[in-house]
Amino acid sequence: MAISRAQAGKQTKNAPGKVKKVMKEFKSGKLKSGGSGKKVTNKKQAIAIALSEAGLSKPKKASAGGRMPKAKCRNGIAMRGKTRGVVV
């Protein structure tokens, strides 16, 4: 599995072996998801699990506000002059 340059600096000694091990589990049909314990059948999901276990997955960005979801606007939660995230 190729690792991008951005991730190359953060790579630990055991990361490639961990990814290889998890992908081998997926191919043999023994890889299970964390919470539910169901078998993983999607290759993209298996890659995500492998990168996560190897410590190569990117941390989630904290949201910086942005637009307000439509549901909140419809339910009357949009307050203080905001309409669908745009200040009126």
C-alpha positions in Angstrom: 0.0 0.0 0.0 1.5 3.3 -1.0 1.8 6.1 1.6 1.5 9.7 0.7 4.3 12.2 1.4 2.1 14.0 4.0 1.8 10.7 6.0 5.4 9.6 5.4 6.9 11.8 8.1 4.3 10.5 10.7 4.9 6.8 9.9 6.0 4.6 12.8 8.2 1.6 12.5 5.4 -1.0 12.6 2.9 0.9 10.4 3.5 -0.9 7.1 3.3 -4.3 8.8 0.1 -3.4 10.6 -1.5 -2.3 7.3 -0.4 -5.5 5.6 -1.7 -7.6 8.5 -5.1 -5.9 8.4 -5.5 -6.2 4.6 -4.5 -9.9 4.8 -7.3 -10.4 7.4 -9.7 -8.6 5.0 -8.8 -10.8 2.1 -9.2 -13.9 4.1 -12.6 -12.7 5.4 -11.6 -12.5 9.0 -11.6 -8.7 9.4 -14.4 -7.4 11.7 -15.5 -3.9 12.4 -14.9 -2.4 15.8 -18.3 -1.6 17.3 -20.7 -4.1 15.8 -18.3 -7.0 15.2 -19.7 -7.6 11.7 -17.5 -8.8 8.9 -16.0 -6.0 6.7 -17.0 -6.5 3.1 -16.0 -3.2 1.6 -12.3 -2.7 0.6 -12.4 1.0 1.3 -13.6 0.4 4.8 -10.8 -2.2 5.3 -8.3 0.4 4.2 -9.7 2.9 6.6 -9.5 0.4 9.5 -5.9 -0.5 8.5 -4.7 3.1 8.4 -6.5 3.9 11.6 -4.9 0.9 13.4 -1.5 1.9 12.0 -1.9 5.4 13.2 -1.8 6.9 9.7 -5.3 8.3 9.5 -5.8 12.0 9.6 -7.4 13.5 12.7 -10.8 15.1 12.1 -10.8 18.9 11.8 -12.9 20.8 14.3 -15.7 22.6 12.6 -15.4 26.4 12.5 -19.0 27.3 12.5 -20.0 27.6 8.9 -23.5 27.3 7.6 -26.4 26.3 9.7 -28.0 22.9 8.8 -31.3 23.2 6.9 -33.1 21.2 9.6 -32.3 23.7 12.3 -33.5 26.6 10.1 -36.7 24.8 9.4 -37.4 24.1 13.0 -36.9 27.7 14.1 -33.6 27.1 15.9 -31.9 29.7 13.6 -31.7 32.7 15.8 -29.9 36.1 16.2 -30.5 37.2 12.6 -29.1 34.1 10.9 -31.0 32.6 8.0 -29.5 29.4 6.6 -26.1 30.4 7.9 -26.2 33.9 6.1 -26.4 36.9 8.4 -29.3 39.0 7.4 
